Amino acid sequence: MTLNDISTLESIDDLTAQQLQQILVHNYGSIAGCVEKSELISKVKLLYHDEKQKKESNAK
């Protein structure tokens, strides 16, 4: 599972903790400090938002 597999911001809430961890490890290399699933979700949502903004700015 990678960040590119996520179609919408809302779909992140439906991912398993393992999928969230895979995305974070793939993009950050570490999930240190993440204990609760809600923390994983928050970090993946932030990453998703940042990546979406980056793609939009590159498209201009």
Residue pairs with C-beta under 8 A, 6 or more apart in sequence:
1 15
1 19
1 22
1 23
2 22
2 23
2 26
3 23
3 26
3 27
3 44
3 47
3 48
3 51
6 12
6 15
6 23
6 44
6 48
9 45
9 48
9 49
12 20
12 41
12 44
12 45
12 48
13 41
15 23
15 41
15 44
17 37
17 40
20 37
20 40
20 41
20 43
20 44
21 31
21 34
21 40
23 44
23 47
24 30
24 31
24 34
24 40
24 43
24 44
24 47
25 31
27 47
28 43
28 47
31 40
33 39
34 40
34 43
